[in-house]
Amino acid sequence: MNENAEILIIPAGNPDGIQNKRRVNAQKINLSTDYGLLAAPESTALNNRLMEFKPHAALDIHESANTQKKI
């Protein structure tokens, strides 16, 4: 185990989507499919941070629509 390991946590890559319970941001861009295009400012910001941090691995956790259903 590396005693100098660093962890970068980005709690909300799409704050507009969280607020509106949608996949898209305020410009109606689906951030789940925009990462390669970098058309959205959120995608560009995430890409810039990852290129600066240079992680050995990345884990992207999404909330499932099933977990949002009210019982």
N, C-alpha and C positions, 0 to 999 in steps of 0.2 A: 504494500500500500504506500502511496506517495504522500508523505506528510505535508507537502506543499501544494496539494490539489486545490484548485479554485473552482467554484461553482457560480455560474451566472444564472439568475432567475429573472425572467421577464414575465410578470404576473398577468399582463393583459396586452396582447399584441393588437387587439381590435376593440378598443374601448367603445367605439360607436356601435359595433355589433352587439357587445354585451348589453349596453343600455337599451338597444332596440330589439334584443333577442333575435338577431338576424346574422347571417354569415357575412353580409356585405357591410362596407363602411358607409360613411355619410355620402360618399360619391357613388354609391351603388356598385362598388367593385368587390367581387368575392375574393377575399384575401387568401382563401384556401387554394385558389388556382392562380393567384397573381405573383407568387414568389419568383417565378422565372421571368416574368415581364417587368416587374418592379414599377408598375404604373401607379400604384397607390403610395402615398407618403409613408404609411405604416410599414409596407413591405420594404421600402427603401431604407427606413430607419432600422428595421430589424436586420436587414442585410449588412448595413454599415456596422452595426454593433457586433454582429457575428464575425465579420472580416477583421475587426479590431481585436476581438477577444481570441479568435482562432482556436475554437474548441477542438478537442480530439473526437468528441461525440456530441450529438445534440438529441434531445428528446422533446417532442412536441406533443403536448397532451391537450386533447379537445374534449369538450363536454358533449356527451351524446344527447341526441333529442330524446332518447328513452329516459334519461335521468331528469329531464325537464318536465315530464308528464306529471300532472297532479293525480294523486291516487284518491 
